[in-house]
């Protein structure tokens, strides 16, 4: 089906039935039949799906995400597969009635088929909303950090990559790895590292701010997409939150058998907020207020569609998280888990920190690679201090955050005049400080926001264990010089190898 105009009900049925019969005629494998009919269904229903994905790679991503990659990851996959199987069954029955010219049976079956079609279309709608929102938020974070020149690469990735592990890997390779390796060379050139000796440890300190300072980001306002604007409206407004609660209640009542034990609360909340974006929720709430006898059946049908929309969003989020974690395979299991946790459901306000943490871990990975030959005698550590923008803290003065209170929570960052370091080191200390200082509720919420979404001042420590090295080296000084040379650093008192290379 190549015509771009929206199809009516009979047109949608005809397009999908034609594809089904075509595949049955050649005895296509069940897996192939499902994929081809699913794609045809997606295209046939484009007029009913908001923010319909125009690119073929995006359409392929949706099919692959919902039918294949979600299997075993989320109970919503079974929900979607069951609904799609029911749709195929009804479509087959409808086709038989149409073939024999039984108009009465055909119309009766058409109504049943349309209900299955609506449920399946809402599964797709939820996945479209969720995946679009995630991609829009992430691309915005990349633009803020890497500047407007990054748009070309972003568009290329979107146009050519299926939304899976390789999509995320492309972002990591084309932005983060390139930037980190370029920044490392600049750190050497500008000698922004420090050499320390602590007992039997020779330490090279790399300030991560030296990497961040090289980013050619932008402070310009980035226009929000319709999906972003609508989603934020549901989160920020009382009406939107109430609508999301209604969707959440429906999901919690949905029967998933034993599988519902695997539903994550944050995924449910995210899916409910996604559902609140859709006009369907308005129809459902209107039906709740209708006392007429026929309204009960309508409410049931609308409730099924709302649950389908939520499961489409949840399945999409779970698959994206899995793909994202696989793309981070260079890092440890614990580091990956932390990054996925920090990303949450890929909210815009979290992704800046996510990008910076990936860059931090990639720099640590680069340092480990350079020292791989002596991995048993070298350790890479990160020292992190939570911080906040001075301007953001200054803005709290009107809410009663005076100088005395400020000194209890923050201290100056000696290396970054526009930043402040948090004095409290963990959530328990933070809560205790709020209690002791009797901070007002409004100010508490503002400070909690700064705490939750805070960035970090980071220094990476390359620690060379001289005692361990001495056990395997006949000439310790030469061995230390060799190791430091791999990092482009001269040992204390020697010529700078990075400078020597530049002068050669």
C-alpha positions, -999 to 999 in steps of 0.1 A, spaced: 0 0 0 18 31 -13 -9 57 -13 -2 82 15 -39 93 20 -57 80 51 -79 50 46 -115 44 58 -124 13 77 -131 -9 47 -100 4 30 -79 -6 60 -94 -40 62 -89 -45 24 -52 -35 25 -44 -59 54 -66 -87 40 -49 -85 7 -15 -88 23 -26 -117 45 -40 -136 15 -9 -129 -5 13 -144 22 -10 -174 28 -9 -181 -9 29 -185 -9 27 -204 25 49 -179 42 63 -188 76 42 -176 106 69 -152 117 72 -137 82 34 -135 79 31 -117 112 58 -92 104 45 -83 69 9 -80 80 19 -60 111 38 -35 89 8 -33 65 -15 -27 95 8 1 107 7 18 73 -30 12 68 -38 29 101 -15 58 97 -44 82 97 -54 70 132 -19 72 147 -7 106 159 29 114 151 29 85 126 66 76 117 72 84 81 106 68 78 107 32 68 135 26 94 111 39 121 82 17 110 105 -13 110 117 -4 145 81 -4 158 73 -38 143 106 -53 156 102 -37 190 67 -48 197 67 -83 180 102 -95 185 126 -77 209 101 -74 237 97 -111 240 107 -123 275 114 -87 285 79 -75 295 45 -91 301 31 -65 277 46 -84 249 22 -113 255 -7 -88 257 3 -73 223 9 -107 206 -24 -120 219 -42 -90 205 -25 -93 172 -33 -130 169 -70 -121 177 -68 -95 150 -54 -120 124 -81 -145 133 -109 -119 129 -94 -107 97 -94 -142 83 -130 -147 93 -139 -114 77 -121 -124 45 -140 -156 42 -174 -138 46 -164 -113 21 -152 -140 -4 -187 -157 -3 -206 -124 -5 -224 -128 28 -230 -91 35 -248 -96 69 -220 -118 83 -194 -95 68 -208 -65 86 -211 -84 119 -175 -96 116 -164 -61 106 -175 -47 139 -156 -74 158 -126 -68 136 -128 -31 142 -126 -35 179 -95 -56 176 -81 -31 152 -86 -3 176 -69 -21 204 -39 -29 183 -37 6 169 -36 19 204 -7 -4 212 11 12 183 1 46 194 16 41 229 48 28 214 50 58 189 45 83 217 71 67 239 98 61 214 93 96 198 95 112 232 127 94 241 144 102 208 133 138 209 146 143 245 179 126 238 186 145 206 179 177 225 204 167 252 230 160 225 224 194 208 227 212 241 260 195 248 275 193 213 260 223 196 239 229 166 265 214 143 254 180 157 221 182 139 235 167 107 248 136 126 215 133 145 194 134 113 217 108 97 214 84 126 176 88 127 172 83 90 195 53 87 194 34 120 167 11 133 159 22 169 178 -5 187 212 -11 203 230 1 172 211 34 173 224 41 208 259 28 198 260 53 169 254 82 193 281 69 217 307 64 189 300 95 169 296 119 197 310 107 230 340 86 220 352 112 195 348 140 220 365 122 248 395 112 228 399 147 214 396 162 249 422 138 263 447 151 237 439 186 248 444 177 285 479 166 276 486 196 254 474 220 281 489 200 310 456 200 328 464 169 347 483 167 381 509 142 393 507 132 430 526 108 452 508 92 481 528 65 498 533 37 474 509 52 448 518 74 419 486 92 410 476 112 378 446 133 384 424 142 354 398 169 360 367 159 341 358 196 337 386 197 312 365 174 290 333 193 295 350 226 288 358 214 253 321 208 244 307 233 219 272 232 233 245 258 229 224 277 254 198 287 228 163 275 234 155 244 215 120 242 200 99 214 215 82 189 194 44 183 197 51 151 216 73 168 241 49 197 246 19 175 250 37 152 275 49 180 296 14 194 297 1 161 312 28 161 338 26 198 348 -12 203 349 -36 191 375 -60 179 349 -32 159 331 -22 143 364 -58 133 372 -61 118 337 -29 99 342 -42 85 375 -73 72 357 -51 54 331 -29 40 359 -59 26 377 -70 8 345 -35 -7 341 -34 -19 377 -67 -37 371 -56 -54 339 -53 -92 342 -18 -103 331 -16 -135 351 16 -140 369 34 -117 345 21 -85 363 46 -91 390 73 -79 366 56 -45 359 78 -17 372 61 12 390 80 38 371 71 22 338 34 22 348 36 58 358 53 67 325 28 48 305 -1 64 323 13 99 315 17 88 279 -19 77 278 -30 111 292 -16 126 260 -41 108 238 -77 120 230 -88 85 239 -86 94 276 -111 122 271 -135 98 255 -131 73 283 -137 99 310 -168 111 292 -181 76 290 -176 73 328 -200 101 333 -226 86 310 -253 66 328 -270 53 297 -273 15 292 -252 15 260 -224 34 278 -213 3 297 -202 -15 266 -185 16 253 -166 21 286 -154 -15 284 -141 -10 248 -125 23 257 -109 8 288 -94 -20 266 -80 6 243 -65 27 271 -47 -4 286 -34 -13 251 -20 23 247 -3 19 281 12 -14 273 25 -1 240 43 26 259 56 3 286 69 -23 262 86 4 242 103 18 273 115 -16 285 129 -25 251 146 9 248 162 5 282 175 -30 272 189 -16 239 205 13 257 221 -9 283 235 -32 256 250 -2 238 269 5 270 287 -28 269 322 -12 273 313 -5 310 308 -28 340 274 -43 349 272 -20 379 280 11 358 254 2 332 228 -3 359 236 31 374 233 48 340 199 31 332 187 41 366 198 77 362 181 79 328 148 70 343 123 71 315 146 93 295 132 126 308 147 157 293 160 170 326 179 138 333 196 132 300 223 160 304 236 141 334 234 108 316 255 121 287 281 135 311 282 102 330 287 82 299 315 106 289 331 102 323 329 64 321 343 65 286 373 85 298 378 59 325 375 32 299 401 49 277 425 51 307 420 14 314 427 6 277 460 25 278 471 7 309 458 -28 300 493 -44 299 496 -35 337 460 -38 347 468 -57 379 490 -28 391 468 2 379 435 13 392 411 40 379 390 58 404 364 85 401 360 111 429 326 128 425 311 158 443 275 168 437 271 204 426 246 230 415 247 261 393 253 293 413 225 311 394 201 283 403 209 286 440 207 324 438 172 321 425 161 305 457 167 336 477 131 348 471 118 316 486 138 322 519 171 307 511 193 332 529 231 333 533 230 314 566 210 286 551 230 286 520 263 281 539 248 250 555 241 234 521 267 248 497 303 259 494 322 275 466 338 254 439 373 267 438 378 257 401 344 268 387 332 302 400 298 297 385 292 265 404 286 256 441 294 222 458 269 205 480 281 201 516 258 173 523 270 140 508 240 118 506 202 118 507 201 110 545 223 140 553 202 161 530 169 152 547 184 156 581 197 191 572 162 201 559 147 189 592 172 207 615 169 240 596 131 237 595 131 245 557 97 255 544 78 231 521 81 252 490 118 257 495 122 220 503 107 211 470 130 235 452 161 222 469 150 186 464 148 193 427 184 207 426 196 177 446 178 151 424 189 165 391 224 177 402 254 173 381 288 164 395 323 177 397 345 147 388 381 140 390 395 107 376 425 92 394 449 70 376 466 51 405 499 32 398 508 8 426 546 13 429 550 -16 454 533 -41 431 552 -27 401 585 -31 419 579 -68 423 579 -74 385 602 -46 373 640 -47 375 642 -10 368 612 7 386 619 42 373 621 30 337 589 10 341 571 39 355 583 61 327 571 34 302 536 33 318 532 71 319 545 73 283 515 52 272 493 80 287 514 108 270 528 119 303 564 124 314 575 112 348 584 139 373 616 157 362 616 143 327 608 160 294 571 161 284 566 134 257 534 152 244 555 184 240 583 165 224 559 151 198 546 186 190 581 200 187 594 172 165 
